[in-house]
Amino acid sequence: MVKNYFSLIIGFLVVGSFTVNSQKKSTFNSANKGVFNFSYGNSASFYSKSTLNFVGDGYNFSLDKVQLWQLQKGIVLPDFQNFKTQQYNIHFGYNIKKGVNISIGMDHVQYGISPNQSTTLTGYVADGLDSISHLNGHYDQLAYNLDSARFQYRTNTGLSFINCQLNLIQNLRRTKNRNFVINAIYGVGAGVLYSSTDFNFGGYPQTNVKSLSGLGVLVHAGFRLEFFRHIYIQPSLTGAFLSQRSNHTQNHAPKNLAMHNFGMLNTSLNAGIIFAIKKKGCDCPGF
């Protein structure tokens, strides 16, 4: 795992060094119009409490103020053999004008119901559906221990937030030859949510149920530390509001859904490359 991570960093350094050596006379500015960037990174997330509503054949109930959490704590080194179970993000951007960048990408996160948690249940469960807690009928604010009921709702192999962002790039500090630059980058974005969900209610577990599950909006800010003009490291902080209104909880049963809204605070560390496609009469370096 560590070997893979350092191989990735070394690859960026080799490519960046080659570019610098071949473009020593360049006045390359990473904030200029026509410049591309690509980055990959890992992240850690914190989630708000959420009221979860579950609808299906024979049941319609909500769980009040359930605490969500990241399944793998903290930012971990990339493990490409277990790629789907990690939190990561990939973004590709283009400067549409000086200091203005538009990017498309994916933030792949995980969340589930935190353990050792009790909540209240309101709604209806038909007879014979729950073989664990034996719920049967209508309930109003029933005390409900999620561990005792063996209830689970999580995105074990990930929730993908596929988004488009509009960013501003602001220079904070640079050396004379631009071999080291600190840029602030901040912006807003919106996109769609694609989920792979595990759901266990009443002793009937479902795994890896995939669906286009909702929408999200975000704001973010970070620092882009640029080395040799063409490689960078970017620590960032992102706040997002995610609305899952049609998250499927059972394969081949499109009416079985989970619905909820929640907030997410995401910290990430990315490594990236910056390049420009050389044009006739332009002093921009080619990559």
C-alpha positions as CSV (number, residue, x, y, z in Angstrom):
1,M,0.0,0.0,0.0
2,V,2.7,2.5,1.0
3,K,4.8,1.3,-2.0
4,N,1.9,2.2,-4.3
5,Y,1.6,5.6,-2.8
6,F,5.2,6.6,-3.1
7,S,5.3,5.2,-6.7
8,L,2.6,7.6,-7.6
9,I,4.4,10.6,-6.0
10,I,7.7,9.6,-7.7
11,G,5.9,9.4,-11.1
12,F,4.6,13.0,-10.6
13,L,8.1,14.2,-9.8
14,V,9.7,12.5,-12.8
15,V,7.2,13.9,-15.2
16,G,7.4,17.4,-13.6
17,S,11.2,17.4,-13.7
18,F,11.2,16.4,-17.4
19,T,8.8,19.2,-18.2
20,V,10.8,21.8,-16.3
21,N,14.1,20.9,-18.0
22,S,12.6,21.1,-21.4
23,Q,10.8,24.4,-20.8
24,K,13.4,26.5,-18.8
25,K,12.6,29.7,-20.7
26,S,8.9,29.4,-20.2
27,T,6.9,32.0,-18.2
28,F,4.2,29.4,-17.4
29,N,1.5,30.5,-15.1
30,S,-0.8,27.8,-13.8
31,A,-3.7,30.3,-13.4
32,N,-3.6,31.3,-17.1
33,K,-6.4,30.6,-19.5
34,G,-6.1,27.2,-21.3
35,V,-4.3,25.4,-18.5
36,F,-5.4,21.9,-17.5
37,N,-5.1,20.1,-14.2
38,F,-5.7,16.6,-13.0
39,S,-5.5,15.3,-9.4
40,Y,-6.1,12.2,-7.3
41,G,-6.4,12.1,-3.5
42,N,-7.8,10.4,-0.4
43,S,-10.1,11.9,2.1
44,A,-11.8,11.7,5.6
45,S,-15.4,12.7,6.3
46,F,-17.6,13.8,9.1
47,Y,-21.4,13.5,8.8
48,S,-24.4,15.2,10.5
49,K,-27.2,13.4,12.1
50,S,-30.1,12.5,9.8
51,T,-33.7,11.3,9.9
52,L,-33.8,8.2,7.8
53,N,-37.1,7.2,6.0
54,F,-37.5,3.7,4.7
55,V,-40.2,2.7,2.3
56,G,-40.9,-0.7,0.9
57,D,-43.4,-3.5,0.4
58,G,-45.1,-3.8,3.8
59,Y,-43.3,-1.0,5.7
60,N,-43.0,2.7,5.9
61,F,-41.1,4.1,8.9
62,S,-38.5,6.7,9.9
63,L,-35.6,6.6,12.4
64,D,-35.1,10.0,14.1
65,K,-31.7,11.8,14.3
66,V,-29.5,8.8,13.5
67,Q,-25.7,9.5,13.7
68,L,-23.7,8.6,10.6
69,W,-20.0,7.9,10.5
70,Q,-17.2,7.1,8.1
71,L,-16.5,3.4,8.0
72,Q,-12.7,3.8,7.7
73,K,-11.5,6.5,10.0
74,G,-9.2,9.2,8.8
75,I,-7.2,9.7,5.6
76,V,-5.5,6.4,4.7
77,L,-2.8,5.7,2.1
78,P,-4.1,4.6,-1.3
79,D,-4.6,0.8,-1.6
80,F,-5.3,0.1,-5.2
81,Q,-6.1,-3.6,-4.5
82,N,-9.0,-2.5,-2.4
83,F,-9.9,0.7,-4.3
84,K,-13.7,0.5,-4.0
85,T,-13.7,0.3,-0.2
86,Q,-11.6,3.5,0.2
87,Q,-12.5,7.2,0.3
88,Y,-10.9,9.0,-2.7
89,N,-11.5,11.7,-5.2
90,I,-10.5,12.3,-8.8
91,H,-10.8,15.7,-10.5
92,F,-10.0,17.1,-14.0
93,G,-10.0,20.9,-14.5
94,Y,-9.6,23.6,-17.2
95,N,-9.0,27.3,-16.8
96,I,-11.7,29.0,-18.9
97,K,-10.1,32.4,-18.2
98,K,-7.2,33.6,-16.0
99,G,-7.9,32.7,-12.4
100,V,-11.2,30.9,-13.2
101,N,-11.2,27.1,-13.3
102,I,-14.0,24.7,-14.2
103,S,-13.7,21.0,-13.2
104,I,-15.5,17.7,-13.3
105,G,-14.8,14.9,-11.0
106,M,-16.0,12.3,-8.4
107,D,-15.8,12.3,-4.7
108,H,-16.1,8.7,-3.5
109,V,-17.1,8.5,0.2
110,Q,-18.4,6.0,2.7
111,Y,-20.9,6.2,5.5
112,G,-23.0,4.0,7.7
113,I,-24.9,4.1,11.0
114,S,-22.5,4.4,13.9
115,P,-22.6,1.5,16.4
116,N,-24.0,1.5,19.9
117,Q,-26.9,3.7,19.0
118,S,-30.5,4.0,20.0
119,T,-33.2,6.1,18.2
120,T,-37.0,6.4,17.9
121,L,-39.0,4.7,15.2
122,T,-42.2,6.1,13.8
123,G,-44.3,4.4,11.1
124,Y,-45.8,1.1,10.1
125,V,-44.4,-2.4,9.7
126,A,-46.6,-5.3,8.5
127,D,-46.8,-8.6,10.3
128,G,-44.1,-11.2,9.5
129,L,-41.5,-8.8,8.0
130,D,-39.3,-8.4,11.1
131,S,-37.9,-11.7,12.4
132,I,-35.6,-9.9,14.8
133,S,-37.5,-7.3,16.8
134,H,-40.9,-8.6,15.7
135,L,-42.3,-5.2,14.8
136,N,-46.0,-5.5,13.8
137,G,-48.3,-2.5,13.4
138,H,-48.2,1.3,13.7
139,Y,-45.7,3.0,16.1
140,D,-45.1,6.5,17.3
141,Q,-41.7,7.4,18.8
142,L,-40.9,3.8,19.7
143,A,-37.6,3.5,21.5
144,Y,-35.5,1.4,19.1
145,N,-31.9,0.0,19.7
146,L,-30.3,-0.4,16.3
147,D,-27.7,-2.9,17.5
148,S,-30.2,-5.2,19.2
149,A,-32.4,-5.1,16.1
150,R,-29.4,-5.9,13.9
151,F,-30.4,-2.9,11.8
152,Q,-27.8,-1.7,9.3
153,Y,-27.8,0.9,6.5
154,R,-24.5,1.8,4.9
155,T,-22.6,2.5,1.7
156,N,-20.0,-0.2,2.2
157,T,-18.4,0.1,-1.3
158,G,-19.2,3.7,-1.6
159,L,-21.3,6.7,-2.4
160,S,-20.0,8.5,-5.5
161,F,-20.7,12.3,-5.7
162,I,-20.2,13.1,-9.3
163,N,-19.9,16.8,-9.6
164,C,-19.0,19.9,-11.6
165,Q,-17.2,22.8,-9.9
166,L,-16.6,26.4,-10.6
167,N,-13.3,27.6,-8.9
168,L,-11.3,30.7,-8.4
169,I,-7.5,30.6,-8.3
170,Q,-5.8,33.3,-6.2
171,N,-2.0,33.6,-6.0
172,L,-0.7,34.0,-2.4
173,R,3.1,33.6,-2.9
174,R,5.6,32.5,-5.6
175,T,9.3,32.4,-6.2
176,K,10.7,34.5,-9.1
177,N,11.1,31.6,-11.5
178,R,7.7,30.1,-10.4
179,N,9.3,26.8,-9.3
180,F,7.4,27.1,-6.1
181,V,3.9,28.7,-6.0
182,I,1.2,28.8,-3.3
183,N,-2.3,29.4,-4.8
184,A,-5.6,29.5,-2.9
185,I,-8.4,27.7,-4.7
186,Y,-12.0,27.9,-3.7
187,G,-15.4,27.5,-5.3
188,V,-18.8,25.9,-5.5
189,G,-20.2,22.8,-7.2
190,A,-23.2,20.5,-7.7
191,G,-23.8,17.0,-8.9
192,V,-25.6,13.7,-8.7
193,L,-25.2,10.8,-6.2
194,Y,-24.6,7.2,-7.2
195,S,-24.8,4.7,-4.4
196,S,-23.9,1.1,-3.6
197,T,-25.9,0.3,-0.5
198,D,-26.0,-2.5,2.2
199,F,-29.3,-2.7,4.0
200,N,-30.4,-5.1,6.8
201,F,-33.9,-4.9,8.3
202,G,-35.7,-7.7,10.0
203,G,-33.0,-10.3,9.3
204,Y,-33.1,-10.0,5.5
205,P,-29.7,-8.4,4.5
206,Q,-29.2,-6.8,1.1
207,T,-25.8,-6.0,-0.3
208,N,-24.3,-3.8,-3.0
209,V,-27.7,-2.4,-4.2
210,K,-26.8,0.2,-6.8
211,S,-28.8,3.2,-7.8
212,L,-28.8,6.8,-8.9
213,S,-29.9,8.0,-5.5
214,G,-30.0,11.8,-5.3
215,L,-28.4,15.2,-5.7
216,G,-25.8,17.3,-3.8
217,V,-24.2,20.8,-3.6
218,L,-20.9,21.8,-2.2
219,V,-18.5,24.6,-1.3
220,H,-14.8,24.1,-0.9
221,A,-11.5,25.8,-0.3
222,G,-7.9,24.7,-0.3
223,F,-4.2,25.6,-1.0
224,R,-2.4,24.4,-4.1
225,L,1.3,24.0,-3.4
226,E,2.9,23.9,-6.8
227,F,6.4,22.5,-7.4
228,F,8.5,23.0,-10.6
229,R,5.4,24.6,-12.2
230,H,3.7,21.3,-13.2
231,I,3.1,19.2,-10.1
232,Y,1.2,20.1,-6.9
233,I,-0.1,18.9,-3.6
234,Q,-3.5,20.3,-2.5
235,P,-5.0,20.0,1.0
236,S,-8.7,21.0,0.9
237,L,-11.8,21.3,3.0
238,T,-15.3,20.7,1.5
239,G,-18.7,21.2,3.0
240,A,-21.6,19.5,1.2
241,F,-25.4,19.0,1.5
242,L,-26.5,15.7,0.1
243,S,-30.1,14.7,-0.5
244,Q,-30.8,11.0,-1.2
245,R,-34.4,10.8,-2.3
246,S,-34.4,7.5,-4.1
247,N,-31.7,5.2,-2.7
248,H,-32.6,1.6,-3.6
249,T,-32.3,-0.9,-0.7
250,Q,-33.2,-4.1,-2.5
251,N,-32.3,-5.5,-5.9
252,H,-35.2,-6.0,-8.3
253,A,-37.5,-4.0,-6.0
254,P,-37.5,-0.4,-7.2
255,K,-40.1,0.7,-4.7
256,N,-37.9,-0.2,-1.7
257,L,-36.1,3.0,-0.9
258,A,-34.2,4.9,1.7
259,M,-34.6,8.7,1.8
260,H,-32.8,11.3,3.8
261,N,-30.8,14.6,3.8
262,F,-27.5,15.1,5.6
263,G,-24.5,17.3,5.7
264,M,-20.9,16.2,5.1
265,L,-17.6,17.9,6.0
266,N,-14.8,16.4,4.0
267,T,-11.0,16.9,4.3
268,S,-8.8,15.7,1.5
269,L,-5.2,15.6,0.4
270,N,-4.5,15.4,-3.4
271,A,-1.5,15.1,-5.6
272,G,-1.8,16.5,-9.2
273,I,-0.3,17.6,-12.4
274,I,-0.7,20.9,-14.3
275,F,-0.2,21.2,-18.1
276,A,-1.1,23.2,-21.2
277,I,-1.5,22.1,-24.8
278,K,0.9,24.3,-26.7
279,K,-0.6,26.6,-29.3
280,K,0.9,28.3,-32.3
281,G,2.3,31.8,-31.3
282,C,1.8,31.0,-27.5
283,D,4.7,30.9,-25.0
284,C,2.7,28.2,-23.0
285,P,4.7,25.0,-22.5
286,G,3.4,21.7,-23.9
287,F,3.2,18.8,-21.5
